[in-house]
Amino acid sequence: MLATISSATLAGVDGRPVSVEVHVADGLPGFTIVGLPDASCREARDRVRAAVISSDCTWPLRRITVNLAPGAIPKVGAGLDLPIAIGVLMASGQLPAVSDLGAFGELGLDGSVRAVPGALPLADAIPAERVLVPATDAQVVGLVVGSRVRAIRMLTDVVASLAGQLPWPDLPLAPESPPAPPMLDMADVRGQPSARLALEYAAAGGHHLLLVGPPGAGKTMLARRLPGLLPALDPAQAMEVTRVHSAAGLSLPHGLIWQPPFRAPHHSASMAALVGGGSGSARPGEVSAASNGVLFLDELGEFAPSVLDALRQPLEEGVVRVARAGGTTEQPARVLLVAAMNPCPCGVGGDVGCRCPASTRARYARRISGPLLDRIDLMVHVDRPHPSDLLGGSAEPSSAIAERVELVRSLARDRGVRCNAELQGESLAQAAPLEAEARALLEQALLKGQLSGRGLRRIQCVARTIRDLDDAGPSLRPCDVMRAIGLRSRAPIGGADA
Ligand SMILES: [Zn+2]
């Protein structure tokens, strides 16, 4: 007998529909899975057999063939355990054949149904009328497939319900997810006027930022407050972020994610961890998990140069493309990059107190020079706050800064882009005409070789943001351009005189 159950497998951040066909026939007892299963998927054999026996059903001592169609797409992970088990029970006549049934979930040997990464995109890809999902995933899955979801805790739940002995278990009456904790506030940051301003420029214009300063200066504290300055996610962005986090196997304790994400991968992160890919399902990397939010690279100089190089394409295009046997997957990667580093290996920097030999400082500066640095528009020096700052009153709160940020973002939308950093070509020329003196300043910088063609565009974009935050006048003044050039200066790395 033949039984067919709908399911799905994960490819990047997308679910691909999979039809699980189970055939039970006379012949030598055996259990074969075909259709490009990976190692974990092939191991379903042993889990499914144990789970079926633990659920007081009979394991058919006949020839069992499982076909995962379409055969050209690789099937990854343990999520096909549940549909295979249901298929075996149907094809061996222990359950009535039901059409239009979908399922995914990993089986424990005791018949329990466990969560799998990517519940949200998986459920979305299953066209069936009823979709059985692990109970722990049910709430977040309910966000996309609504009343089609059936939450399953044990394989016995499925058996009892399909046999008509029990009604389908009710969705646990949506205990409202606890609200996400409030975001960190700029009111906690004492002093640091130039870093505060740079954070505001970064948030308003979407300009990548590098914070340079000694350990303990508060670089991480500043970076962590950046998501609170960004505009809240709209429903489509919230769904995109939640899908990516689901596919990456990250927990979703607060249901749909409404806050711009903040991801801070360690400097030992591999290329696959940072940009996604690797073997198997092309799991999304940190740059995708940070999409629509902030990617924070602390100790930038410690990241492997090849890993940083891999960030170039995503930063430029806003997507990561991962080629796989089953086709290319595209994963979102529209991030605001914030990096932090010490001014030199000893951390002191400057001319006084630094113990690093000049050659060490030069090598340190070279490590992060080049193409990635070229894409960083704002560089500020962060010093340890002055004692009088620490004792001073509270500073401007994030909510006030976020209002100005939103204003600049709405100006950018009027110009047809998401943020000023995306302006280029004709739209940049129209949105940011240069006053004569400002043009002369840029010409000088180009002639002296202080600026590249790409640098020129980026300086105009930053100057546009600076003027937008000031009085939103129509053209770029010399002072706007001067400040933008100053913020792009690489002086703080490798010491003040590098
Ligand atoms: Zn030093």
Residues whose N, C-alpha, C, O or C-beta is under 5 A from the ligand:
A	BS01	ZN	C344 P345 C346 G347 V348 G349 C354 R355 C356
